[in-house]
């Protein structure tokens, strides 16, 4: 039986999803496969870019957040997927050896009108490097109810 259900994800709930250090080789391998822009692959190209150095793809940062969300919430929940999101921003570049702290805040929740055994949870996900927010996005999570 899942520990986390719709009823547990109340507005104002803040969850710590842990920290991760950005590993250069993994970051570059992700970029090679999914986002092969020069500033994600090459030190010199990164230094010559507006980003100021070799930096992670925003999609890589988002993928790391998703892994933390899976490990800390989804794996032990009644989650039924997500119908999507409405905001995503990468406010600052992420560099090798940066340590990112991932978080989640529940903004609102409502029961599905068409499927009363499901609820929609409006969530904001964040990634911070020290005092700097490097990523923020909002999306809806679909969770099963206990009742």
Buried (B, 14 or more C-beta within 10 A) or exposed (E): EBEBBBBBBEEEBEBEBEEBEBBEEEBBEBBEEEBEBEBBBBEEBBEEBEBEBBBBBBBBBBBBBBBBBBEBBBEEBBBBEBEEBEEBEBEBBBBBEBEBBBBBBBEEBEEBEEEEEBBBBBBBBBBBBEEEBBBBBBBBBBBBBEE
